[in-house]
């Protein structure tokens, strides 16, 4: 729109490229700047821990259950080097998540327990061929999945097996 639409788009693209290069080069300077900072500190800490796990282990995919999409937004800001499969049963949240960096939204009914989530995620990953059996993925979700703000867990799971390591946060 305007007299110079091509020039505007080129300038915006340049700003985005320079900003992303800066963020990758200076990961410690990234901070959450939204007004819900206090309520999102736990999600940010979990995203930071998952980021370190991804950097230190051969992880193919990160999977998280984010009913409202707020946790997926925090993970997007961490710019993980692997795709993030964000699960929700809320169609509005899924549409929003489709716009965020590195997030691949997928519909999944809310599981009642963490073990149910792991089984459902394993099945979904194999059906969509997102990771081969034997590869490791990280699953992040609340242990009381239907209740926001309760305990959370990080699971390192081997696709196609019952093997996984859980760390409660």
N, C-alpha and C positions, 0 to 999 in steps of 0.2 A: 504494500500500500504506500502511496506517496510518489514523489518524483524519482526516487532512487531505490526501488525495491531490491534489485540485485545487489547493490552496494550494501544495503542494510543487512541482508542475509549473510553476505560474506563477512561483514564485521561481527555479526552475532556468532558465526561459526568460528572465527578467529578467537573471540573472547572465550568461548566454550573450550576450545583446544588448549589455550594457554592456561585456563583455570584447572582443567583436568591434569595437565602436566605438572602444575604446581602442587596439586593435592597429592599426586602420586609421589612426587619428590619429597614432600613434607608431611608424612602421615600423622606425626604427633601434633600438628597444628590444627587438625580437624576437630571441631567442637559442635555439639548440638546447640543451635541457637533459637530453637522454637520456644514458645511460651510454656509448653508442657514439659520443660526440662526435668523438673523434679520427678514427675511421674514416669518419665522415660529413661531415667538413669539406669535402672535395672536392665532394660532392653539394650541400652547402649553398652553396658558392661558385658552382657552376654555376647553381643555382636563383636566387641573387641576380643573377647576370649576365643570366639569362633574364628575370627580373623587370624589370630596367632596359631590356632590349630591347623588352619588351612595352609599357613606359611611353613609350618614345620612337618606336616605329614602329607602323604600323597592322597589328597581328598579329591573326589570327582565332582561332588555336588553338595550343596548345603540345602537342607529342607527345613522349613519352619512352618508352624501353624500360627497364623495371624488372623483371627476372626475379623477384626476391624481394619487391619492393614497397617496399624501404627507401628508394630514391630518390624514389618517388612520395610517400611519407610526408613527406619533407623538402620537396618541392614544395608539398604541401598546406599546410604550415606557413607558406609564403611568401604565401599568399592572393592568387594572381594574379588579375587582372581578366578573364582569359579562361579558358575551360575547358581542362583538362589531360587529354589522352587518354593513359592509361598502358597500355602494351602488355606482355604477359607470356604465357608458355605454361603457367605454374603456376596451376592452378585455385584453390588455396588463397590465393595472393597476390591473384588477381583478386577473390575474395570479400572479402578484407580491404580492398582498395583502394576497393571500392564504398561503404565507410563514411566515407571521408575527404573533407574539404571540397574541392570543385572538381575532384575526380578522376573521370574517366569511364573505367572499365576496359574493355579489349578484348583478346581472345585473338589472339596472333600467334606462330607458331613462331619460334624464335630465328634471326635472319638471320646469315649468315656474315660479311658485310662491310657497311660503312656505306652503300655504294651500293645494296645489296640492300634495306636498311632504308628508304631514301628512296623507292625504287620501290614497295615494299609499302605504305608509309604513304600515298603519293600515291593509290594505287589504293583503299585503305581509306577515305580521306577523301572521294573522289569517289563511291564506292559508297554510303556512309552519308550523303552530302550534308552533311558537317560544315563544309565551306567550299567556296565557288564557285571554279571555275578562274580563275586570275589573282590570287587573294588569297594573302597570305603567311602561312606557319606557321613555327613554330620547332620543330626536332627536336633533342632532346638524348639522347645515348647514348654508350656506350663504343665506340671504334673496333675494339677486340677484344671484340666483344659477348658472347662466351661466357665470358670470363674476368673476374670481378669485380676491381676495384682497378687495372685497367689504364687507359691513356689514354682521355680522353673528348673528345667534340666537340660543338659547338653549330652547327647548320645552320639558316640562314634560307632556306626553300624557297618557291618560287612554285608553287601547286597547278596541276597540269596541264601543267607544263613541265619541262625539264631544268635550268632556271636555279636555282642555289642558291649561297649563300656559306657556306663552312665555316671555323670557327675552332676549331683544336685547343687543348685545355686540358691 
